[in-house]
Amino acid sequence: MSLHGTRVAALLAWVNSTQVCPDPLKNLSQLQDCSIFIRIIHKIHGSKEGESVLDQPLPERISFIHGFLQKHYRHKLAAENLVSAQKLLDGEELALAKVAVLLLYHTSMSCKNPEDWNEFDYKTQVELASIIRFVLDNEECLNENLESFLQRKAEPSSSSMSSSSFEEHSPLSPLLHKREVHFLELQRISSFPSTNLPSTPSSPMGDIMQTPQFQLRRLKEQLVFERENREELEVEMAENHKLIMEKDAQITMMQQRIDRLVKLHEKQAEDQLEPKEMEELREKNESLVGRLHEAFRQCQDLKTEKAQMDRKINKLSEENGDLTFKLREIASNMVQLQRALNELSEEHNTAMAQSQEKQRQLEKELHAALQDKKCSEEKIEILQGKISLLEDQLAKLEECSTQEKGEVMGDVLKLEELKQEVSSLTAKGIRLEEEKQQLDSLVTSLQSSLSESHRARERLKRDLQARAAEGQA
């Protein structure tokens, strides 16, 4: 199965952005010698530990990359199982793409400024964000799912991976009092002290880096990294302490030898030894004293270094404790914030459905009222025409004889009935107009409520993102 073209293009765009390639890459096969991977590791990891590997054969380069992946990834999997050394030797594009994905993930975790990703166009950022999201969601089963992810077709709506992958529709109830109570509860939950926060990024990569899942994963990896540094320092301190003990033992032994030589010197002086033998003893004594002084100096240096290591370990222990406390605090607030969001989401969905149904009903009633009003106005026009005609006839009747007037008396009664009907249709037209105004007012009120819900949703979203950004700070 061929690789996913859009995702491969996004990975190549990211590799080119590292500026470690002599010329821009156009396909994955150009990564076959693994030298670009090693240069990327140098750049993002800030070390030259693998610089000499570039001059070694390909198997040694692959072994170095495996070692880096095993050291810096916490997914409970072995790098050899995820990326086959033999497939890398064969230059298989799927294996090369896997390495690029893992290095991209490590770069995103090491990135301090989300705006660094703004050099990519929106479509590329969407694909890069989808890759990061996939690794986060599949940490425990990355070995089984990564191949299909790199090979399968694009999702129906890939653009949703940018921000909607982690932005839940902010739930707001149309009942104003209840909505305010929940919003104030969210403010209380998220009101722990914070520093000045960076502005919310407006890009897919920036958005995904602000998600609670990403922030917690970054803090956990930072905590593991600090813990490993502390363990390495403790091991180094133990070795130095062992060395100091050895030096102390050597000093004690040398001191004992010097004491023996001094006693021997005194005894030989008493025995009046030859000047030549005395000179040899003196030279040996001076040599031992010099070595003793050198040992004392080395011991002092080691003690000074041990004190510095102790201070460094104490500082790391304090930082580790602060980081652990901050991680727990942020995680607790995130859980409470998410729980409150879930509760409001249910209310919001219910309220939105009710609001939409109410709006449809009001619009239907408004339409019916307008139709009734229109029909009434048409009837009034027709009746007014008839009234005008009958009034003309009555005017002519006034000039006729009494007998003729009697004959048209029925028309006069019909005329009176028409006037009453016109009057009735006019109390009804007015009533329909009042109902129309009431319906217009209800529709306007409903639209205003929905607008307020939208504004409150935006405030809630910014608050959640601010809490996530606090984790990064």
N, C-alpha and C positions, 0 to 999 in steps of 0.2 A: 504494500500500500504506500502510495506517495505521501510525502510530508505536507502538512498544512502550509500552503504558500504564503498566506498573510502573516502567520506567526513566524515563519522562517525569515521573511523580509524584516519583521520588527526586530528579531534577534540580531540579524546582520546590521541593521541600523544602529542598534545599541553597541555592538562590537566596534563599528566604525567610529562611534562617538567617543570611545576611549582613547582614540588617537595613538594607538600603539601599532597600527598597521601602516606600512610604507605607502600602500595604495588602498583605496576603498574596496572592501570585499563585495563580490557580487553573488557568490554562492558558497554553501557550506564546505565544499570540497577544498577550498582554499585554507581551511583550518586544519587540514589533515596532519601537518607536522607538529601540531600542538604548541608551537613556539608563541603564537599570539595569546593562547590561554595563559601561558606562564608569564608573559609580559603584563596581561591584565591582572593576574594575581599580585605581581610586583606593585602595580599601580594602586589597586584598591586596598591591599593589605599593608602597604607602606613599608615593605622590607625587601631585601635583596637576597633572601635565603636561597632562592632557586636560580640565581643569575648564572651560576656555573653550569646548571643543568642544560642551558641552551646550547652548550658546546658538546653535549653528550648525545648518544644515539636515542632514537625515538622511544624504545622501551623504558629507558631511564626517565625520560620526560613524562611519560604516561604514569610511571610509578610516583613521581613527584606530585602530579595532579591528583592522583588517588589519595596520597597522604594528606594533601591540603583539604580535600573534600571530607575525609574522615575526621580531621581535626576540627573543622569549622562548621559541621552540620550536625544538628541534634534531632534527627528524624528516626532514630532507632533502626537504622539500616546500614548496611555496609556499602561503601562506595564501589567495591568490586562487583556487587550484585546489581547495582543501579546502572553503572557504566562499565561495560565489558572491556577489559584491556585488549582482548583479541579483536573486537570490533573497532576499537580506536586504531589499532595497528592496521586493520584493513581499510581504514578511512570511511567507515560506514556513516552516512550523513545523519542517521537517527541518533547514533552514539555521540556525534559531535554536537548535535542540537541539545542533547541532555546536559552535556557539560556547560554549554552556553546558558541554559536555563538556570542551573545551580549557581553559576557565577553571577548571573543577573540578580538572582535572589539575594546572594551575599552582598552585592553592591547596594541594593535597595535597603538592606538592614544597616549598612554602614553609612548611608547617606544622611547628612545632617540637615540639609536644606532642600525641601521638596521642590523649590523653584528651579533646581538644577535640571529637572526633567523637561522644562519648558522649551528646550531646544528642539524637541521632537514635535512633529505635527500631531494633530488631535487623533488621527486614525492610528498612528504608531503607538501613541500613549495608551489608547484603548487596548491594543493587543498586548503591550507590555504589562498593563494593569491586570489583564485577564490571566496572564502567566503567573504573576505574583499571587493573585487570588487563588489560582489552582494549587500552587505549592502550599499556601497556608491551609487550604481546606483538605489537603491530601497528605499531610505530614506523615501519618502513620501507615499510609498505603501508597506512597509515591512510586515505589518500585513496580507496583502492578498497574498503575493508571497513567503514568507519564507518557508511555509510548502511544497509547490510544489518543491521549490529549494532543500530542504533536502530529498525529496522523489524521484525525477526524476532521470533518468539514466544519465550517464556521457555525457558531450558534445562530439562531434566527435573528437575534438582535444584539450584536456584539457591542454596540455603543452603550448598552445598559451596564456594561462592566465598569464603566468609568466612575460614575458616582452612585447610580441606583443599586450597585452590587452591595453597598453597605448602608445607603441612606434609606431608612424606613420612612414610609409616608407618615408624617407627624400626625398622631391621632388627636383630634379635637372634637369635643361634644358640642352640639348646637345649643345645649342648655348652658347658658353663660355662667351661672353660679358654679355648677359642677366643674366646668372647664377651668375656671379660675382656681378652684381649690386644688385640682391636680397640677396645674402649672406652678402654683406656689409650692406644692410638695416637691416638684422637680427642682425648683430653685433651692429649697432647703437641702435636698440631697446633694446637689452639686456645688454647695457653697463653701467647700474647703478652700484654704488659702492657695492662691496661685500667683505666679510671676507674670510679667508682661508677656502676652501670648502673641505668636506671629499671626499674620492675617491668614484667613482661610484660603488655601490654594484653589484655583479654579481650573484644574486640569485633572484628567483621570488618574495619572500617577500620583499627583499631589493628594487627591481625594482618598485613594486607597491607603496612602501612608498615614492618613489621619484617622483610620478606622481603629476602634478599640482592639480588634483582633491583632492588627499589625503592631500597634503600640505595645500591647502586652507581650507579644512574641519578641519584639526588640528588647524590652526590659528584661525578659527572662534570659535571652542570650547574653545580654550585657552582664547580668548577674552571674551566669555560668562562667563567662570570661573572667570577671573579677575574682570569682572563687578559685579558678584554675591558676590565675596569677598569684593569688595568696598561697596556694598549695605549693607552687613552684618556688616561691620565696622561702616558705617554711623548709622545704627540702634543702635549698641552698644554704639557709641558715644552719640547719642541722649538720650539713657537710662542713661548713666553716667552724661550727662548734667542735666537731670531731677533730678538725685540723688543729684548732687551738689546743685541744686536749693533748694531741700528739706532740705539738710544739712544747707544751708545758712539761710533758714527760721527757722530751729530749733535753730541755733546759735543766730539769732535775738531775738527769743522768750526767750531763756535762758539769753541773755544779759539784756532783759527787766525785767526778774524775778530777776536777780542779782541787777539791779538798784533799783527795788522795795524793795528788802531785805536790801540793803544798807540804803535806806531812812528809812525803818522801824527800822533798827538797830540804826540809829542816833536818831530817835524819841524815841525809848525805852531807849537809853542811857540818853536822856534828862529826861525821866520819872523815871530814877533810878530803872530799873527793877531788879528783884532778880537775883543773880549770876547763878542760875540753868537755868533760861530762857535764859539768855545771852549765856550760853554755848551751849544750843540747837540751838540757832540762828547761832552761830559761826560755829557749825558742819554742819548745812544745807548750810551755805554760802560756806564753804570749799568744800563740796560735789558738789555743783553747779559749783564752779570754776573748779574743776577737770573734771566734765563732759564737761564744756565749752572748756577746753584745749583739751580733747579727740576729741570733735567735730571739733575743729580747725585743729587738726592733720589729721583726716579723710578727711576733706575738702581739705587740702593741698595735700594729697595723690591723691585724685580724680582729682584735678587740674593738678597735674603732669602727671597722667595717661591720662587725656584729651589732654594735650600737645603732649604726645607721640602718641596718636591715630591720632591727627591732622597731625603730621609729616608723619605717616604711610599712611594716606589717601592721602596726597599730593603726596607722592612718588608713590603710586598706580595710582593716576590720571595721573602723568607724564608717567609712564610705559604704562598705558592704551592708552594714546594719541599716544605715540611712536608706540605701537603695531598696533593701528588702522591705522596710517599713513603708516606703513610698509605693512600691509595687503592690503590697497588700491593700494599702489605702485606696489606690486608684482602682484596683480590681474590685474591691468592695463597692465603691461608688459607681463603677460601671455596671455592676450587677443590679444595684438598686435602681439606677437610672434606666437600664434596659427593662427591668420589671415594670417600672412605672410607664414606660413607653408602650410596652405590650398591653397593659390595661387600658391606656388611653386609645391605643390603636383599635381595640375591639369597640369601644364606645364611639370612636370616630366613624368607623365603618358603618355601624348601626345608624348613627345620626345622619351620615351622608345619604344612606339609602332612604331613610325617612324624609329627609329634606328634598331629595330628588322626586320622591313620590308625591310629596305635598306640593312641590312646584308644578309638577305635571297636572295635578288635580286642579290647582288654582288657575293655571293657564287654560285648562279645558272649560272650567266654569266661566272664566273671563271671555273665552271665545263664544260660549253659548249665550252669555249676556249681551255681547255685541251683536250677535245674530238676532236675538229677540228685539233688541233696540232698533236694529235696522228694519226688521219686519214691521214693528210698530210705527216707525216713521213713515214707511211706505203706505201702511193702512191709513194713517192720519192724512197724508197727502191726497189719497184717493177719496176719503170721506170729506175732506175739505172741498174737493172739487165738486162732489155731489151736493154739498151744502150750498156752495156758490150757485150751482145750477138751480136748485130748488128756491133759493132766495130770489133769484131772477124771476122764476115762475110766479112766486107769491106777489112780487111787485106788480106783475102784469095782472094778477087776479084782482088786485085792488080796484082796477078799472072795470072789472066785469060785474055782471049782475049777481045778486044774492044767491040765485039758484046755481049759478056756475061755481060760486065760492063753496057752496055746500057740496058740490060734486068733487071738489079737489081737497076737501077736508082731510081725506085720508093721506094725501101727500104732505099736508102740514104736520100730521102726526108722525108720518115716516120721517120728516125733517127733524122733529124734536128728538126722535130716537137716535138719529145720526149725530146730532149735537151731543147728546149724552155719551154716545160711544166714543166720539172724538175726545170728549173731556176725560173719559175713563182711560183711553189709550195715552193721553198726555200725562194723570197721577202716576201710570205704569212706566212711560218713558223716563220720567224724573227718577222713579225708583230704580230703574235699570242703570241710569247714569250714576246714582249713588253707589249701587253695588259695584259698578265698574271701577269707580274711584277707590272703593275699599279693596277690591281685588288688586288694583295697581299698587296700593299701599302695602299690601301683604307681600306681593312679589318683590317690591323694592326692599322691604325689610328682610326678606329671605336672602336676597342677593347681598345685602350689607352684612348679614350674619356669616354667609359663606366667605366673604372677603376678610372679615375679622378672623375667621378660622384659618384662612391661608396665611395671614400675617403672623398669627400665633404659632403656626406650624414652622414658619421660617425662623422665628425666635428660638423655638425649641431645638431645631436642627443646629443652629449656630451654637447653642449652649452645649449640646452633645459633642460637637466638634471641638469646642474649647476645652472640654474635659479631656478628650483624646490628645489634644495638643499639649496639655499639661503633663501627660505621661511622657511625651517626647522631651519636654524641657527638663 
